[in-house]
Amino acid sequence: MPDPAQLALFFLAALVLAVTPGPGIFYVAARTLAGGRAEGVASSFGTGLGGMAHVLAGSLGVSALVLASAELFTGLKLLGAAYLIWVGFRTIRFARQEAGLGPNGIPAMGPARAFREGVWVEALNPKTAAFFLAFVPQFVDPSRGLVALQFVSLGFVSVALNTLADIAVAFAAGHIREGAAARPGLIRRLREGSGAAMMALGLGLALAKKPAG
């Protein structure tokens, strides 16, 4: 592992990046506004697991292979974008069908499904792979050996910080949603807005360019 000074620098940089608003935070906020705090927290853990998939792939060189191939990058990007757009569309549709409730008053999506969606949304995002491959290696010390283990360890710290930030956002967004609970019309508009936000994130991912180099 890097020396303590390098680890402290990495932790500080990762923390700043974790609390900086980005697609992950906006996705969790949208998921929370659409389905409540439990779904937001579940999606936070889901995106965390999806992020770890990129960390493990990066340590094995798979992410580098994807980024080196324009075809693979584009394919993964479009698949992830299509999935996000579909999730957003479905959220809007549910919002217009009895506020997303099923015939027995059961939410159309529970935490388990929100967790699975979070995994796929993050795992299918090649920009996450680009981030880990650009950020983590700066703090890996080859002279200390076990480079892959260093990469995974540092990546895990980054993912953990991102997940904690996402959970904080889920609680904040959940508080906003609870404050609107007495106004069904506002809840419906929040759900529709969150669905539109997810579709916008999908379009943003579809337009993402392959990182240079």
C-alpha positions in Angstrom: 0.0 0.0 0.0 1.1 3.6 -0.5 2.8 5.4 2.4 0.5 7.2 5.0 1.0 10.6 3.4 -0.1 9.3 0.0 -3.1 7.5 1.6 -4.2 10.7 3.4 -3.9 12.6 0.1 -5.9 9.9 -1.7 -8.6 9.9 1.0 -9.0 13.6 0.8 -9.2 13.6 -2.9 -11.7 10.7 -3.0 -13.8 12.5 -0.4 -13.9 15.7 -2.4 -14.9 13.7 -5.5 -17.5 11.7 -3.5 -19.4 14.8 -2.3 -19.2 16.6 -5.7 -22.6 16.3 -7.4 -22.4 14.0 -10.4 -24.6 11.4 -12.2 -24.5 8.9 -9.3 -25.8 11.5 -6.8 -28.5 12.7 -9.2 -29.6 9.2 -9.9 -29.9 8.3 -6.2 -31.8 11.6 -5.6 -34.2 10.8 -8.5 -34.7 7.2 -7.3 -35.5 8.5 -3.8 -38.0 11.1 -5.0 -39.6 8.5 -7.1 -39.9 5.7 -4.6 -38.9 6.9 -1.1 -35.9 6.7 1.2 -35.7 2.9 1.3 -35.4 2.7 -2.5 -32.8 5.5 -2.5 -30.6 3.8 0.1 -31.0 0.5 -1.7 -30.0 2.1 -5.0 -27.0 3.6 -3.2 -25.7 0.2 -2.3 -26.5 -1.0 -5.8 -24.4 1.7 -7.4 -21.7 0.9 -4.9 -21.6 -2.7 -6.0 -21.7 -1.7 -9.6 -18.7 0.6 -8.9 -16.8 -2.3 -7.3 -17.4 -4.3 -10.5 -15.4 -1.6 -12.3 -12.7 -1.6 -9.7 -12.2 -5.4 -10.0 -12.3 -5.2 -13.8 -9.8 -2.4 -13.7 -7.4 -4.4 -11.5 -7.6 -7.2 -14.1 -7.2 -4.9 -17.1 -10.7 -5.5 -18.5 -11.7 -1.8 -18.2 -8.5 -0.8 -20.0 -9.5 -3.2 -22.8 -13.0 -1.7 -23.1 -11.6 1.9 -23.1 -9.0 0.9 -25.8 -11.8 -0.3 -28.1 -14.1 2.3 -29.5 -16.6 -0.4 -30.4 -16.7 -1.9 -27.0 -16.9 1.5 -25.3 -19.7 2.6 -27.6 -21.7 -0.6 -27.1 -21.5 -0.5 -23.3 -22.3 3.2 -23.3 -25.4 2.8 -25.4 -26.6 -0.2 -23.4 -26.2 1.7 -20.2 -27.9 4.8 -21.7 -30.8 2.7 -23.0 -31.3 1.1 -19.6 -31.4 4.5 -17.8 -33.8 5.9 -20.3 -36.1 2.9 -19.8 -35.9 3.3 -16.0 -36.9 6.9 -16.4 -39.7 6.2 -18.8 -41.1 3.5 -16.5 -40.9 5.8 -13.5 -43.0 8.5 -15.3 -45.5 5.8 -16.4 -45.9 4.5 -12.8 -46.3 8.1 -11.5 -49.3 8.5 -13.8 -50.8 5.2 -12.7 -52.1 5.7 -9.2 -48.8 7.3 -8.1 -46.9 4.1 -9.0 -49.0 1.8 -6.7 -50.1 -1.6 -7.6 -53.7 -3.0 -7.1 -53.0 -3.9 -3.5 -51.4 -0.6 -2.6 -47.9 -2.1 -2.9 -45.2 0.1 -4.4 -44.4 -0.8 -8.0 -40.7 -1.0 -7.1 -39.2 -2.1 -3.8 -35.7 -1.8 -2.3 -34.6 -5.1 -3.8 -35.4 -4.0 -7.3 -34.0 -0.5 -6.7 -30.8 -2.3 -5.6 -30.6 -4.3 -8.7 -31.2 -1.3 -10.9 -28.5 0.6 -9.1 -26.0 -2.2 -9.9 -26.8 -2.2 -13.6 -26.9 1.5 -13.9 -23.4 1.8 -12.5 -21.9 -1.3 -14.0 -23.1 -0.3 -17.5 -21.5 3.2 -17.2 -18.1 3.2 -19.0 -17.4 6.6 -17.6 -17.0 5.0 -14.2 -14.4 2.7 -15.6 -12.6 5.7 -17.0 -12.7 7.4 -13.7 -11.1 4.6 -11.8 -8.5 4.0 -14.4 -7.6 7.7 -14.4 -7.8 8.4 -10.7 -6.7 5.3 -8.7 -3.4 4.5 -10.5 -2.0 7.9 -9.5 -1.8 6.6 -5.9 -0.6 3.1 -6.6 3.1 2.5 -5.7 4.6 -0.2 -7.9 7.7 -0.4 -5.7 5.5 -1.8 -2.9 4.3 -4.7 -5.1 0.8 -6.3 -5.4 -0.3 -3.6 -7.7 -3.7 -5.2 -8.4 -4.4 -5.5 -4.6 -3.4 -1.8 -4.1 -5.8 -0.9 -7.0 -8.7 -2.8 -5.4 -8.1 -1.5 -1.9 -8.0 2.1 -3.0 -10.9 1.6 -5.3 -12.9 0.1 -2.4 -12.2 3.2 -0.3 -13.4 5.5 -3.2 -16.5 3.4 -3.7 -17.3 3.4 0.1 -17.0 7.2 0.2 -19.2 7.5 -2.8 -21.8 5.2 -1.3 -21.9 7.1 2.0 -22.4 10.4 0.1 -25.2 8.8 -1.9 -26.9 7.5 1.3 -26.7 11.1 2.7 -28.4 12.3 -0.5 -31.0 9.6 -0.2 -31.9 10.7 3.3 -32.0 14.4 2.3 -34.2 13.6 -0.7 -36.4 11.3 1.4 -37.0 14.2 3.8 -38.1 16.4 0.9 -40.5 13.6 -0.3 -42.0 13.1 3.2 -42.6 16.8 3.4 -44.7 16.6 0.3 -46.6 13.4 1.4 -49.7 15.4 2.2 -49.8 16.7 -1.4 -50.4 13.7 -3.8 -50.2 16.0 -6.8 -46.7 17.2 -5.8 -45.6 13.6 -5.2 -46.7 12.7 -8.7 -44.8 15.7 -10.1 -41.7 14.8 -8.1 -41.9 11.2 -9.5 -42.4 12.5 -13.1 -39.5 14.9 -12.6 -37.2 12.2 -11.2 -38.1 10.0 -14.2 -37.2 12.8 -16.6 -33.9 13.3 -14.7 -33.1 9.6 -15.2 -33.9 9.9 -18.9 -31.7 13.0 -19.1 -28.8 11.1 -17.4 -29.3 8.3 -20.0 -29.1 10.8 -22.9 -26.0 12.3 -21.3 -24.3 8.9 -21.1 -25.3 8.2 -24.7 -23.5 11.4 -25.8 -20.4 10.7 -23.7 -17.2 10.6 -25.7 -14.6 8.0 -25.4 -11.8 9.3 -23.2 -8.7 10.4 -25.1 -5.6 8.3 -24.8 
